[in-house]
C-alpha cells in the first residue's frame, strides 16, 4: 500500500505563502501543507471519538485561540477559577489537543478529564467517528477580509521567526481569492460546516467571530448550554460568566507572560511563539490593508460563493 507521503506526492501542488519549499497540496478538495495532510490521513484511520467529545472546528485565523480558551474555561470552571486556570500559564492551544497533530496516531493519549479537541479539517474530511457519534461540534467563522489579513500577518510573523520570507500581500491575496490557503478555499470550509449545522443543529453549533465580539456574554451562555455545561442562575448571579469573559479577553490573554514570551510546540520543527496568535483581535482591521478594489473583489467572491446558502459573512 502506498505511504501517506507517496500519496501526497501525487497530489496537485502550489507554492505556499512564503519563499520556503513548503508547498500546499490539494487533498480531497482543500489545500493544505503536507505535514497536516499526513495527520488528517492518520486521524481518519485511527481517531475514535467519544460521545462526550467536544470538537472545536475552524479554518485558521478565525478566532480558534479565543474559542479554545472560552470552551476550556467553561468546561473546567468547577475545577479551576480565574486565578487558578491553566489558561493563565498555558496558551489555549496547549490546553486543547489538535486532532491532526496530537491525536493523529492514536486517540488514547488524551486526558480523560478533558473532553475537548480541535481541528482545522473541513467537515467532509473529519474522521467518520466524529461525524457518526453523538459528540458535539462547535464551529467558528469570521469575515473573509479580516480572516485574510489575520492570516497574512500570521505568516509574515511566523516567517520572521523562521528565517523565511512571506510572499507580498498582493500575491497572498490572489492565492487566497483562488482558494489557495492552508485548509482553504475558506468559503468551502465555512459552507461545509454551515450546511451541516442546518442539517444537524443538535450536533453543530455555528458561531461568528463578529457576533461574539458584539455580545460575548450571550454567546458564552449559548455555548455552555450547547456543549452540556449550562450556567446555573446561581453561577450567573455570582459572576461566573463575567469572569470567563474577562479571563479570555484579548487584553488579558495577550498580556499574560506565557503569551508574551512562551512558545508552542517548543523543541519541535513546528515551534511557534505564542505571541503570534495574538495581534489586534479587532473587527474591520482589513480596512487598514486592503485597497477598495481588493475589498470589492473579496466581497464579490463571498457573495457568489454563499449565494443561496442563507449565510452572510
Ligand atoms: P487578528 O490577526 O485580526 O488580530 P486563530 O486563533 O484562529 O489563529 O485566529 C487569530 C485571530 O484571533 C487574530 O486576529 C487574533 O488576534 C485573534 N484573537 C486571539 N485571541 C483573541 C481573543 N482572546 N479575543 C479576540 N480575538 C482574539
Boltz pocket constraint, residues with backbone or C-beta under 6 A from the ligand:
constraints:
  - pocket:
      binder: B
      contacts: [[A, 58], [A, 59], [A, 60], [A, 61], [A, 62], [A, 63], [A, 64], [A, 65], [A, 66], [A, 146], [A, 149], [A, 150], [A, 151], [A, 153], [A, 248], [A, 249], [A, 250], [A, 251], [A, 253], [A, 277], [A, 278], [A, 279], [A, 280], [A, 281], [A, 282], [A, 285]]
      max_distance: 6.0
